[in-house]
Each structure stands twice: as C-alpha cells, then as structure tokens.
C-alpha cells in the first residue's frame, strides 16, 4: 500500500478524531466542572476552525489567517483553563504575564518578522513549552491532592495527560520548518508523530469527559 496514502489516512483520522471528545463532552456537559467546561469550549472552537479550514485550505492567505486566529484563541482559553484549574498562587500569578509575553511575541512575529502568510513552527513550539510547564504543575497538584487509586477516576487527570501529550508533540514543531526544507521523509515521520500524539490526546480527553459523572 502506498506510504503517502497511509500517511494521509492517519492524518485525517487524527484530525477528525476531535469529534470524539467533542461528542462525549456534549453528552456529559451538564455534569462538567468549571475547568472542564472551559476546556470543552476550547475544543468546540477548535472544531469550528477545523470546519472552516476544510473549506478554506486552498484559499491562502485565508487559511493562514485562520490558523493564526486559532492559535491566539487557543492561548486565551488555555490561560482561562489553567487560571481555574491550578491552585498554586505563585503559578497563577505567573500565568497571565507569561501568556501576554507570548502573545506579544506571536503578534510581532506574525506581522513584522515571519509574516502571517508563513508557517512558523518556532511559535507553535514556544506555546507548547508554556503549556507543558503549566500542565506539569497541574499534574503535580493532582497527585498531591488525590489518592493514587482515585487518580484514574478523576476527569482532570485524564485531560491533563492528554494536554501533556499534545504539548510534547507540539514542542517537536521546532523541527517542522527544518525538515520541510531538507528531508521530505523526516518531515513525513514528524507528521506521523504529530498525528499519533493528537489521536492519543483526543482519546484521553474523551476518557476524562466520560469519567465526569463518577465524581
């Protein structure tokens, strides 16, 4: 079977797998806590942008503008999510300044450096690092405040695990532009990692939403 076909199939599977946690969260929505509702809303926005992207993928620079808009909105909702979910006062005070600093960098890069018409993997990797740091803080709080045998029944633990997987694969975006210009094979392998990571993250999100009624 053609390798490009397998890659394309995996890419589309991991992309549209977003429908799984969205469907589960809608089913469980009345039972979601505030932080999981914020996270669910972020997924709904991601689904809207995905739908728009399906129709605008060939309409550059429209799709680039949509991508930049989504990354910005995703940052806003992640800040909201972590402000609600994380209890550590010091970290909570750091979240907003860190996010504002990143947003300034993102806007500067989009309009004055790389340009919004170009794909900037460094920007994505920077946001992934910020997310990974905050997720690790959240996971640490979960394990400190939850009995080990209860962690797997705690919705936020599953969602945090999915976010960590997503952040770790996102950090690898830094190699995107390098591989795109130097090695098609390496670029395809990197995208396979992204696809598998995204698929795993969506499954973990869905499990987290499904666990909601048990708390």
PyMOL commands that set and color helices and strands:
alter all, ss='L'
color gray80, all
select helices_A, chain A and resi 3-16+18-31+34-56+62-85+89-113+121-145+148-151+155-182+184-214
alter helices_A, ss='H'
color red, helices_A
deselect
rebuild
show_as cartoon
